[in-house]
Amino acid sequence: MSNQYVRTMDAGERTDYIIDETVYQSNDGTFANSTTSAIVQDWNYTANTLTVTNIVGVFANNKYVIGETSNTRYMIQTYDPLNVNVKN
């Protein structure tokens, strides 16, 4: 299974993404109108690194990545679609 790394920056009060949660980006903040979605594999708050799989669409910089269940919101600082690793 290939993973993509999404680098994020703090958007305020700490909240955490949930493993296996769907995350998304949307112009209006709703999942129903999401332009990108993925599944959380790992969230490292200290390093501000979100690891996701099953990406549909393309993550955009300077937009929030929203947790569908947790409602966690962090803005992408950088996104590297070429940084692919294999999770065993």
Summary of the structure (lengths in Angstrom):
residues: 88
radius of gyration: 11.6
end to end distance: 7.7
largest distance: 35.6
contacts: 247
relative contact order: 0.36
helix: 3%
strand: 57%
